[in-house]
């Protein structure tokens, strides 16, 4: 049996509290740093005279930063520690939010979005690996604990969903910079809570360099996760603009976004049993398929009912998919390979979400309709679900 390469996490700290503190990192880096952009995109696009392609590019460059961060996250965590990766990545996310409030220059904003992506990936890979180790100490609740970490962005989504539309409605057109400033201040406060309640990270014992997990046996799974990345980000980038263009008020936009976040909060309990059976790609495929249903609902008709159902269905599953990929890694690889394996699947996801926004923005410019963005989102998610369904548990993990 392979010896554990990590020392135990501090025993006196309850694992749920540890996971919740770690979850503040993706709440900042993803829930606010990435997804709040959708809330201010319509005002930024109007005030700065952007095309849909330019607007999509801002999320593409953010995803490119995330990809770069994912490529280097495992090496960074091995050199400096998992907790260092979490707090340094979070700090970068907060700085990028503040920078977005200071300028309307396209190049500077793009640089800030790039830094936000780098920071989010660093904190997410480090926090995900650390969360998997904490969850491993509680086998009966491992899936629930992992789900709590991946529900972290829901907090950021709800916070930004409450604040951004209200600020834009009160201050009027051109107040997008104020939204970024307020979100930067809130994120700094959340980071303070996280740092004052630090998780004592498991330290790596001296050992030989861990090889990169072989990609061939999980090739179809990686492709399916790539499709998920492209599909979900198209929805999350343009849905608020879609709601606004359909006549949705600031209150409607806020309610829609908060419903996504609220649904994400309950996903660890809703999908706990499915995640516990996540050794193959079937669990991931089911979750991607449900996400696809949520993304496709507004294509049927734009009504209060369909938008509500869309937000609830999509929100309840899109981060559960990410949790399912970590469960897949945990079931199929030894603990010493988790940081690299999580980084590998994150890279596949990042490539997809890098291509998604710019491609959907260009198609929307060409067609003159955001319906094209939802069409592409649903199609990519459907392909991702079909592909992941073919992934079987690795033979080595069965031994």
Sine and cosine of phi, psi and omega as CSV:
sin_phi,cos_phi,sin_psi,cos_psi,sin_omega,cos_omega
0.00,0.00,0.68,-0.73,0.00,-1.00
-0.95,0.31,0.76,-0.65,0.01,-1.00
-0.94,0.33,0.52,-0.85,0.01,-1.00
-0.92,0.40,0.78,-0.62,-0.02,-1.00
-1.00,0.06,0.12,0.99,-0.07,-1.00
-0.80,-0.60,0.59,-0.81,0.13,-0.99
-0.98,0.22,0.30,-0.95,-0.03,-1.00
-0.93,0.37,0.51,-0.86,0.11,-0.99
-0.95,0.33,0.50,-0.86,-0.03,-1.00
-0.74,0.67,0.85,-0.52,-0.19,-0.98
-0.94,0.35,-0.55,0.84,-0.14,-0.99
-0.97,0.24,-0.21,0.98,0.01,-1.00
-1.00,-0.04,0.81,-0.59,-0.05,-1.00
-0.90,0.44,0.71,-0.71,-0.05,-1.00
-0.87,0.49,-0.55,0.84,0.03,-1.00
-0.89,0.45,-0.68,0.74,0.02,-1.00
-0.90,0.43,-0.66,0.75,0.03,-1.00
-0.87,0.50,-0.71,0.70,-0.01,-1.00
-0.90,0.44,-0.67,0.74,-0.02,-1.00
-0.91,0.42,-0.59,0.81,0.06,-1.00
-0.92,0.39,-0.66,0.75,0.06,-1.00
-0.90,0.44,-0.57,0.82,-0.04,-1.00
-0.90,0.43,-0.32,0.95,0.05,-1.00
-0.91,0.41,-0.45,0.89,0.01,-1.00
-0.90,0.43,-0.80,0.60,0.07,-1.00
-0.94,0.35,-0.38,0.93,0.10,-0.99
-0.87,0.49,-0.64,0.77,0.00,-1.00
-0.99,0.17,-0.80,0.60,-0.13,-0.99
-0.93,0.36,-0.59,0.81,-0.05,-1.00
-0.95,-0.31,-0.83,0.56,-0.07,-1.00
-0.84,0.54,-0.63,0.78,0.04,-1.00
-0.97,-0.23,-0.81,0.58,-0.12,-0.99
-0.86,0.51,-0.62,0.79,0.00,-1.00
-0.99,-0.14,-0.81,0.59,-0.23,-0.97
-0.98,0.19,-0.43,0.90,0.03,-1.00
-0.89,0.45,-0.37,0.93,0.03,-1.00
-0.83,0.56,-0.58,0.81,0.00,-1.00
-0.88,0.48,-0.55,0.84,-0.03,-1.00
-0.95,0.30,-0.55,0.83,-0.02,-1.00
-0.99,-0.13,-0.15,0.99,-0.03,-1.00
-0.82,0.57,-0.74,0.67,-0.02,-1.00
-0.86,0.52,-0.69,0.73,0.00,-1.00
-0.94,0.35,-0.64,0.77,0.05,-1.00
-0.90,0.43,-0.66,0.75,-0.01,-1.00
-0.89,0.45,-0.67,0.75,0.02,-1.00
-0.93,0.36,-0.73,0.68,-0.10,-0.99
-0.95,0.32,-0.57,0.82,-0.08,-1.00
-0.98,-0.20,0.03,1.00,0.09,-1.00
0.87,0.50,0.77,0.63,0.02,-1.00
-1.00,-0.04,0.48,-0.88,0.23,-0.97
-0.99,0.13,0.15,-0.99,0.10,-1.00
-0.90,0.44,-0.54,0.84,0.03,-1.00
-0.90,0.44,-0.69,0.73,0.03,-1.00
-0.91,0.42,-0.66,0.75,0.03,-1.00
-0.90,0.45,-0.68,0.73,0.04,-1.00
-0.91,0.42,-0.55,0.83,-0.01,-1.00
-0.87,0.50,-0.56,0.83,-0.01,-1.00
-0.90,0.45,-0.57,0.82,0.08,-1.00
-0.99,0.15,-0.44,0.90,0.09,-1.00
-0.91,0.40,-0.70,0.71,-0.01,-1.00
-0.93,0.37,-0.54,0.84,0.10,-0.99
-0.89,0.45,-0.68,0.73,0.02,-1.00
-0.93,0.36,-0.55,0.84,0.07,-1.00
-0.90,0.43,-0.65,0.76,0.09,-1.00
-0.89,0.46,-0.63,0.77,0.04,-1.00
-0.89,0.45,-0.65,0.76,0.05,-1.00
-0.89,0.46,-0.73,0.69,0.02,-1.00
-0.88,0.47,-0.66,0.75,0.03,-1.00
-0.90,0.43,-0.64,0.77,0.02,-1.00
-0.91,0.42,-0.59,0.81,0.01,-1.00
-0.89,0.45,-0.57,0.82,-0.06,-1.00
-0.97,-0.25,-0.03,1.00,-0.14,-0.99
-0.91,0.42,-0.68,0.73,-0.04,-1.00
-0.90,0.44,-0.69,0.73,0.02,-1.00
-0.91,0.42,-0.65,0.76,0.02,-1.00
-0.89,0.46,-0.72,0.70,-0.01,-1.00
-0.90,0.43,-0.59,0.81,0.02,-1.00
-0.92,0.38,-0.58,0.82,-0.05,-1.00
-0.99,0.17,-0.66,0.75,-0.13,-0.99
-0.93,-0.38,-0.17,0.98,0.01,-1.00
0.97,-0.25,0.50,-0.87,-0.04,-1.00
-0.91,0.42,-0.66,0.75,-0.03,-1.00
-0.93,0.37,-0.55,0.84,0.07,-1.00
-0.90,0.44,-0.64,0.77,0.06,-1.00
-0.87,0.49,-0.62,0.78,-0.02,-1.00
-0.91,0.41,-0.78,0.62,-0.12,-0.99
-0.98,0.22,-0.53,0.85,0.04,-1.00
-0.93,0.36,-0.66,0.75,0.06,-1.00
-0.89,0.46,-0.64,0.77,0.02,-1.00
-0.91,0.41,-0.66,0.75,0.04,-1.00
-0.87,0.49,-0.67,0.74,0.04,-1.00
-0.87,0.49,-0.62,0.78,0.02,-1.00
-0.90,0.44,-0.68,0.73,0.00,-1.00
-0.90,0.43,-0.68,0.73,0.01,-1.00
-0.88,0.48,-0.65,0.76,-0.02,-1.00
-0.91,0.42,-0.61,0.79,0.04,-1.00
-0.89,0.46,-0.68,0.73,0.02,-1.00
-0.89,0.45,-0.64,0.77,0.00,-1.00
-0.90,0.44,-0.59,0.81,0.01,-1.00
-0.89,0.45,-0.42,0.91,-0.01,-1.00
-0.99,0.13,-0.16,0.99,-0.18,-0.98
-0.98,-0.19,-0.16,0.99,-0.11,-0.99
-0.43,-0.90,0.42,-0.91,0.15,-0.99
-0.95,-0.33,0.10,1.00,-0.01,-1.00
-0.93,0.37,0.79,-0.61,-0.10,-1.00
-0.87,0.49,-0.70,0.71,-0.06,-1.00
-0.91,0.41,-0.66,0.75,-0.01,-1.00
-0.93,0.37,-0.67,0.75,0.06,-1.00
-0.88,0.48,-0.65,0.76,0.04,-1.00
-0.89,0.45,-0.65,0.76,0.04,-1.00
-0.89,0.45,-0.64,0.77,0.02,-1.00
-0.90,0.43,-0.66,0.75,0.03,-1.00
-0.92,0.40,-0.55,0.83,0.07,-1.00
-0.90,0.44,-0.73,0.69,0.02,-1.00
-0.89,0.46,-0.64,0.77,0.03,-1.00
-0.86,0.50,-0.65,0.76,0.02,-1.00
-0.92,0.40,-0.69,0.72,0.04,-1.00
-0.84,0.54,-0.75,0.66,-0.03,-1.00
-0.90,0.43,-0.67,0.74,-0.02,-1.00
-0.89,0.46,-0.65,0.76,0.00,-1.00
-0.92,0.40,-0.68,0.73,-0.02,-1.00
-0.87,0.49,-0.74,0.68,-0.03,-1.00
-0.95,0.31,-0.52,0.85,-0.05,-1.00
-0.96,0.28,-0.70,0.71,0.03,-1.00
-0.92,0.40,-0.71,0.71,0.03,-1.00
-0.89,0.46,-0.72,0.70,0.00,-1.00
-0.93,0.38,-0.60,0.80,0.02,-1.00
-0.91,0.42,-0.68,0.73,0.03,-1.00
-0.91,0.41,-0.68,0.74,0.02,-1.00
-0.91,0.40,-0.65,0.76,0.04,-1.00
-0.89,0.45,-0.60,0.80,0.03,-1.00
-0.90,0.43,-0.60,0.80,0.02,-1.00
-0.93,0.36,-0.65,0.76,0.05,-1.00
-0.90,0.43,-0.69,0.72,0.00,-1.00
-0.88,0.47,-0.57,0.82,-0.02,-1.00
-0.90,0.44,-0.43,0.90,0.01,-1.00
-0.97,0.24,-0.17,0.99,0.03,-1.00
-0.77,-0.64,0.95,0.31,-0.14,-0.99
-0.81,0.59,-0.61,0.80,-0.06,-1.00
-0.93,0.37,-0.41,0.91,-0.04,-1.00
-0.88,-0.47,0.28,0.96,-0.12,-0.99
-0.86,0.51,-0.69,0.72,-0.04,-1.00
-0.91,0.41,-0.65,0.76,0.03,-1.00
-0.90,0.44,-0.69,0.72,-0.01,-1.00
-0.89,0.46,-0.69,0.72,0.07,-1.00
-0.88,0.48,-0.63,0.77,0.01,-1.00
-0.89,0.46,-0.58,0.82,0.03,-1.00
-0.89,0.45,-0.64,0.77,0.03,-1.00
-0.90,0.44,-0.71,0.71,-0.07,-1.00
-0.98,0.21,-0.15,0.99,0.17,-0.99
-1.00,0.07,-0.08,1.00,0.00,-1.00
-0.79,0.61,-0.71,0.70,0.01,-1.00
-0.85,0.53,-0.37,0.93,0.03,-1.00
-0.86,0.51,-0.61,0.80,0.04,-1.00
-0.87,0.49,-0.73,0.69,0.02,-1.00
-0.90,0.44,-0.61,0.79,0.02,-1.00
-0.90,0.44,-0.70,0.71,0.00,-1.00
-0.92,0.40,-0.70,0.71,0.00,-1.00
-0.86,0.52,-0.76,0.65,-0.01,-1.00
-0.93,0.37,-0.55,0.84,0.02,-1.00
-0.92,0.39,-0.52,0.86,0.06,-1.00
-0.97,0.23,-0.69,0.72,-0.15,-0.99
-0.99,0.14,-0.74,0.67,-0.20,-0.98
-0.89,0.46,-0.80,0.60,0.00,-1.00
-0.88,0.48,-0.59,0.81,0.00,-1.00
-0.91,0.42,-0.70,0.71,0.01,-1.00
-0.90,0.44,-0.67,0.74,0.01,-1.00
-0.90,0.43,-0.61,0.79,0.01,-1.00
-0.94,0.33,-0.62,0.78,-0.03,-1.00
-0.96,0.28,-0.72,0.70,-0.11,-0.99
-1.00,0.05,-0.34,0.94,0.07,-1.00
1.00,0.03,0.00,-1.00,-0.03,-1.00
-0.82,0.57,0.61,-0.79,0.02,-1.00
1.00,0.06,0.10,0.99,-0.04,-1.00
-1.00,-0.09,0.29,0.96,-0.01,-1.00
-0.84,0.55,-0.57,0.82,-0.03,-1.00
-0.90,0.43,-0.55,0.83,0.01,-1.00
-0.92,0.39,-0.60,0.80,0.04,-1.00
-0.87,0.50,-0.72,0.69,0.02,-1.00
-0.88,0.48,-0.65,0.76,-0.01,-1.00
-0.90,0.45,-0.71,0.70,-0.01,-1.00
-0.91,0.41,-0.67,0.74,0.01,-1.00
-0.91,0.42,-0.56,0.83,0.07,-1.00
-0.90,0.44,-0.66,0.75,0.00,-1.00
-0.92,0.40,-0.68,0.73,0.02,-1.00
-0.89,0.45,-0.67,0.74,0.00,-1.00
-0.90,0.43,-0.61,0.79,0.05,-1.00
-0.89,0.46,-0.63,0.78,0.05,-1.00
-0.91,0.42,-0.68,0.73,0.04,-1.00
-0.90,0.43,-0.62,0.79,0.04,-1.00
-0.90,0.44,-0.62,0.79,0.05,-1.00
-0.87,0.49,-0.67,0.74,0.05,-1.00
-0.86,0.50,-0.69,0.73,-0.01,-1.00
-0.90,0.44,-0.68,0.73,-0.05,-1.00
-0.96,0.29,-0.49,0.87,0.04,-1.00
-0.99,0.15,-0.11,0.99,0.07,-1.00
-0.78,-0.63,0.82,0.57,-0.11,-0.99
-0.90,0.45,0.62,-0.78,0.13,-0.99
-1.00,0.08,0.77,-0.64,0.06,-1.00
-0.97,0.25,0.98,-0.22,-0.13,-0.99
-0.94,0.34,0.64,-0.77,0.16,-0.99
-0.86,0.51,0.76,-0.65,-0.02,-1.00
-1.00,-0.02,0.63,-0.78,0.05,-1.00
-0.95,0.32,0.76,-0.65,0.13,-0.99
-0.98,0.18,0.38,-0.92,0.02,-1.00
-0.88,0.47,0.78,-0.62,-0.01,-1.00
-0.29,-0.96,0.21,-0.98,0.03,-1.00
-0.92,0.40,0.37,-0.93,0.02,-1.00
-0.85,0.52,0.74,-0.68,0.00,-1.00
-0.99,0.17,0.83,-0.56,-0.01,-1.00
-0.93,0.36,0.42,-0.91,0.09,-1.00
-0.91,0.41,0.76,-0.66,0.01,-1.00
-0.84,0.55,0.62,-0.78,0.01,-1.00
-0.88,0.47,0.69,-0.72,-0.09,-1.00
-1.00,0.00,-0.45,0.89,-0.06,-1.00
-0.80,0.61,-0.76,0.65,-0.05,-1.00
-0.90,0.44,-0.33,0.94,0.00,-1.00
-0.88,-0.48,0.40,0.92,-0.05,-1.00
-0.85,0.52,-0.70,0.71,-0.02,-1.00
-0.94,0.34,-0.52,0.86,0.04,-1.00
-0.92,0.40,-0.68,0.73,0.02,-1.00
-0.89,0.45,-0.64,0.77,0.03,-1.00
-0.91,0.41,-0.66,0.75,0.03,-1.00
-0.89,0.46,-0.63,0.77,0.01,-1.00
-0.95,0.32,-0.55,0.84,0.12,-0.99
-0.86,0.51,-0.72,0.69,0.01,-1.00
-0.90,0.45,-0.63,0.78,0.05,-1.00
-0.87,0.49,-0.70,0.72,0.01,-1.00
-0.85,0.53,-0.68,0.73,0.00,-1.00
-0.93,0.36,-0.60,0.80,-0.08,-1.00
-0.97,0.23,-0.71,0.71,-0.08,-1.00
-0.94,0.35,-0.60,0.80,-0.08,-1.00
-0.95,0.32,-0.47,0.88,0.08,-1.00
-0.89,0.46,-0.69,0.72,0.04,-1.00
-0.90,0.44,-0.75,0.66,-0.09,-1.00
-0.94,0.33,-0.36,0.93,0.02,-1.00
-0.98,0.17,-0.67,0.74,-0.21,-0.98
-0.92,-0.38,-0.03,1.00,-0.09,-1.00
-0.92,0.39,-0.60,0.80,0.02,-1.00
-0.91,0.41,-0.65,0.76,0.09,-1.00
-0.88,0.47,-0.60,0.80,0.02,-1.00
-0.90,0.44,-0.71,0.71,0.02,-1.00
-0.90,0.44,-0.69,0.72,0.00,-1.00
-0.90,0.44,-0.69,0.72,0.00,-1.00
-0.90,0.43,-0.41,0.91,0.03,-1.00
-1.00,0.10,0.06,1.00,0.04,-1.00
0.98,-0.18,0.14,0.99,-0.02,-1.00
-0.93,0.36,0.76,-0.65,0.03,-1.00
-0.97,0.25,0.05,-1.00,0.06,-1.00
-0.86,0.51,-0.63,0.78,0.03,-1.00
-0.90,0.43,-0.65,0.76,0.02,-1.00
-0.91,0.42,-0.66,0.75,0.03,-1.00
-0.89,0.45,-0.69,0.73,0.01,-1.00
-0.89,0.45,-0.71,0.71,-0.01,-1.00
-0.89,0.46,-0.68,0.73,0.01,-1.00
-0.87,0.50,-0.74,0.67,-0.05,-1.00
-0.92,0.39,-0.66,0.75,0.00,-1.00
-0.93,0.38,-0.52,0.85,0.08,-1.00
-0.90,0.44,-0.64,0.77,0.07,-1.00
-0.86,0.50,-0.74,0.68,-0.01,-1.00
-0.91,0.42,-0.68,0.74,0.00,-1.00
-0.89,0.45,-0.65,0.76,0.03,-1.00
-0.91,0.42,-0.59,0.81,0.03,-1.00
-0.91,0.41,-0.52,0.86,0.04,-1.00
-0.87,0.48,-0.63,0.78,-0.09,-1.00
-1.00,0.06,-0.14,0.99,-0.08,-1.00
-0.87,0.49,-0.57,0.82,0.02,-1.00
-0.87,0.50,-0.60,0.80,0.02,-1.00
-0.99,0.17,-0.61,0.79,-0.04,-1.00
-0.89,0.45,-0.64,0.77,-0.11,-0.99
-0.93,-0.36,0.29,0.96,-0.06,-1.00
-0.84,0.55,-0.73,0.69,-0.03,-1.00
-0.90,0.43,-0.64,0.77,0.01,-1.00
-0.91,0.41,-0.66,0.75,0.00,-1.00
-0.91,0.41,-0.52,0.86,0.02,-1.00
-0.93,0.36,-0.26,0.97,0.03,-1.00
-0.93,-0.37,0.56,0.83,-0.14,-0.99
-1.00,-0.04,0.48,0.88,-0.02,-1.00
-0.95,0.30,-0.44,0.90,0.07,-1.00
-0.96,-0.29,-0.11,-0.99,0.01,-1.00
-1.00,0.05,0.01,1.00,-0.09,-1.00
-0.91,0.41,-0.68,0.73,0.01,-1.00
-0.87,0.49,-0.71,0.71,0.04,-1.00
-0.88,0.48,-0.67,0.74,-0.01,-1.00
-0.88,0.48,-0.68,0.73,0.00,-1.00
-0.88,0.47,-0.70,0.72,-0.03,-1.00
-0.92,0.40,-0.64,0.77,0.05,-1.00
-0.91,0.42,-0.63,0.78,0.00,-1.00
-0.90,0.44,-0.65,0.76,0.04,-1.00
-0.92,0.40,-0.64,0.77,0.08,-1.00
-0.86,0.52,-0.65,0.76,0.03,-1.00
-0.87,0.49,-0.65,0.76,0.04,-1.00
-0.86,0.50,-0.70,0.71,0.03,-1.00
-0.88,0.48,-0.66,0.76,-0.01,-1.00
-0.94,0.35,-0.50,0.87,-0.09,-1.00
-1.00,0.08,-0.33,0.94,-0.09,-1.00
-0.82,0.57,-0.68,0.73,0.00,-1.00
-0.91,0.42,-0.28,0.96,0.03,-1.00
-0.96,0.29,-0.35,0.94,0.01,-1.00
-0.96,0.29,-0.80,0.60,0.06,-1.00
-0.27,-0.96,0.54,-0.84,0.03,-1.00
-1.00,-0.10,0.99,-0.14,0.04,-1.00
-0.67,-0.74,0.22,-0.97,0.03,-1.00
-0.85,0.53,-0.65,0.76,-0.02,-1.00
-0.91,0.42,-0.76,0.65,-0.06,-1.00
-0.93,0.38,-0.60,0.80,0.04,-1.00
-0.92,0.38,-0.61,0.79,0.05,-1.00
-0.90,0.43,-0.74,0.68,0.03,-1.00
-0.89,0.46,-0.64,0.77,0.01,-1.00
-0.86,0.50,-0.74,0.67,-0.01,-1.00
-0.89,0.46,-0.68,0.74,-0.04,-1.00
-0.93,0.36,-0.71,0.71,-0.03,-1.00
-0.93,0.37,-0.75,0.66,0.00,-1.00
-0.88,0.47,-0.73,0.68,-0.04,-1.00
-0.89,0.46,-0.55,0.83,-0.06,-1.00
-0.96,0.28,-0.22,0.98,-0.11,-0.99
-0.83,-0.56,-0.43,0.90,-0.22,-0.97
-0.92,0.39,-0.53,0.85,0.11,-0.99
-1.00,0.03,-0.33,0.95,0.14,-0.99
-0.90,0.44,-0.50,0.86,0.08,-1.00
-0.88,0.48,-0.70,0.71,0.01,-1.00
-0.90,0.44,-0.66,0.75,0.06,-1.00
-0.88,0.48,-0.61,0.79,0.00,-1.00
-0.91,0.42,-0.56,0.83,0.01,-1.00
-0.93,0.36,-0.60,0.80,0.06,-1.00
-0.93,0.38,-0.63,0.77,0.08,-1.00
-0.88,0.48,-0.65,0.76,0.04,-1.00
-0.86,0.51,-0.70,0.71,0.04,-1.00
-0.89,0.46,-0.70,0.72,-0.05,-1.00
-0.90,0.44,-0.57,0.82,0.00,-1.00
-0.97,0.22,-0.43,0.90,-0.20,-0.98
-0.93,-0.37,-0.16,0.99,-0.03,-1.00
-0.74,-0.67,0.45,-0.89,0.06,-1.00
-0.94,0.33,0.40,-0.92,-0.08,-1.00
-0.81,0.59,-0.60,0.80,-0.04,-1.00
-0.92,0.40,-0.31,0.95,0.00,-1.00
-0.99,-0.12,-0.06,1.00,-0.09,-1.00
-0.86,0.51,-0.75,0.66,-0.02,-1.00
-0.84,0.55,-0.69,0.72,-0.01,-1.00
-0.95,0.33,-0.63,0.78,-0.01,-1.00
-0.92,0.40,-0.66,0.75,0.05,-1.00
-0.90,0.44,-0.64,0.77,0.03,-1.00
-0.89,0.45,-0.63,0.78,-0.02,-1.00
-0.89,0.45,-0.74,0.68,-0.01,-1.00
-0.93,0.36,-0.53,0.85,0.05,-1.00
-0.91,0.41,-0.59,0.81,0.04,-1.00
-0.89,0.46,-0.71,0.70,0.03,-1.00
-0.86,0.51,-0.71,0.71,0.05,-1.00
-0.87,0.49,-0.68,0.74,-0.07,-1.00
-0.91,0.40,-0.61,0.79,0.03,-1.00
-0.88,0.47,-0.67,0.74,0.03,-1.00
-0.89,0.46,-0.72,0.69,-0.05,-1.00
-0.98,0.22,-0.21,0.98,0.14,-0.99
-0.96,0.28,-0.66,0.75,-0.04,-1.00
-0.98,0.20,-0.52,0.85,-0.12,-0.99
-0.83,0.55,-0.82,0.57,-0.10,-0.99
-0.91,0.42,-0.70,0.71,-0.05,-1.00
-0.93,0.36,-0.59,0.81,0.01,-1.00
-0.93,0.37,-0.72,0.69,0.00,-1.00
-0.93,0.37,-0.57,0.82,0.06,-1.00
-0.89,0.45,-0.68,0.73,0.00,-1.00
-0.91,0.42,-0.65,0.76,0.01,-1.00
-0.92,0.40,-0.64,0.77,0.02,-1.00
-0.91,0.42,-0.61,0.79,0.08,-1.00
-0.89,0.45,-0.67,0.74,-0.05,-1.00
-0.93,0.37,-0.60,0.80,-0.05,-1.00
-1.00,-0.06,-0.30,0.95,-0.04,-1.00
0.96,0.29,0.34,0.94,-0.05,-1.00
-0.55,-0.83,0.66,-0.75,0.07,-1.00
-0.98,0.21,-0.13,0.99,0.10,-1.00
-0.84,0.54,-0.52,0.85,0.00,-1.00
-0.89,0.45,-0.59,0.80,0.02,-1.00
-0.89,0.46,-0.68,0.74,0.01,-1.00
-0.94,0.34,-0.58,0.81,0.07,-1.00
-0.85,0.52,-0.75,0.66,-0.01,-1.00
-0.91,0.41,-0.64,0.77,0.02,-1.00
-0.85,0.52,-0.77,0.64,-0.04,-1.00
-0.91,0.42,-0.63,0.78,-0.01,-1.00
-0.91,0.41,-0.69,0.72,0.00,-1.00
-0.90,0.43,-0.64,0.77,0.01,-1.00
-0.92,0.40,-0.64,0.77,0.04,-1.00
-0.88,0.47,-0.68,0.73,0.03,-1.00
-0.91,0.42,-0.63,0.77,0.03,-1.00
-0.88,0.47,-0.66,0.75,0.01,-1.00
-0.90,0.43,-0.71,0.70,0.00,-1.00
-0.88,0.47,-0.64,0.77,-0.04,-1.00
-0.94,0.34,-0.74,0.67,-0.03,-1.00
-0.89,0.46,-0.48,0.88,-0.01,-1.00
-0.88,0.48,-0.38,0.93,0.00,-1.00
-1.00,0.08,-0.09,1.00,-0.03,-1.00
-0.98,0.18,0.78,-0.63,0.06,-1.00
-0.96,-0.28,0.30,-0.95,0.06,-1.00
-0.89,0.46,0.63,-0.78,-0.03,-1.00
-0.92,0.39,0.63,-0.77,-0.05,-1.00
-0.87,0.49,-0.62,0.79,-0.02,-1.00
-0.90,0.44,-0.50,0.87,-0.04,-1.00
-0.97,0.25,-0.32,0.95,-0.02,-1.00
-0.99,0.15,-0.25,0.97,-0.11,-0.99
-0.98,0.22,0.00,0.00,0.00,0.00
